[in-house]
Amino acid sequence: MAKVIIRNYRRRDRAAVEEITYRTGYQGEDLTGRGFFDDKRLLFLMFIDY
């Protein structure tokens, strides 16, 4: 079994968190190509970086 390490968020993680937010932003499904929230940054700002 792999060891899981949870660490604090770092500012350099932002791009990865934006991508995760976009790829799970449609009820847990990927928003890519769906025509909703084409701006990844806007979705991130609305739901994560408030």
N, C-alpha and C positions, 0 to 999 in steps of 0.2 A: 504494500500500500504506500502511495506517495505521501510525503509529508506536506501539509498545507501550511503556509505561512501568511498571515494577514498582517499587513503593515498599514501605516497611515497614508492617506492620499498625499501625493506630491504634485506640485504645479506641472511638472513635466508629464504627468499622467493624463492631462486634459484631453489631448487628441485621441488617445485610446478610449477614454470614457465617452467622448462625443461619438465615436464609432460604435461602441457597445450600445449606447442610448439609441442610435439610429437603427441598428440591426435588431433591436428588441422592442422598438417603439410602437409597434402595431399589435397590441395585445400579446406581446411576447414574440411576435414574428418580425421578420426583416421588412423595413420600409423601402428598401432599394427597388426602384422600378415601379412602385405602386402609384406614384403621382401625388402622394401626400407628403407634406413637409419636405420638399426637395432641398431645403436648406438645413443641413445637419446641425449647423451651429445654432440656428433658431430653436430647434427642438431641444437641444442641450440646454440653452439658456432658459427656456420656459419650464423645464421639468427637473433639471439637475442643479444648475448653477445659480439658483435664485438667492 
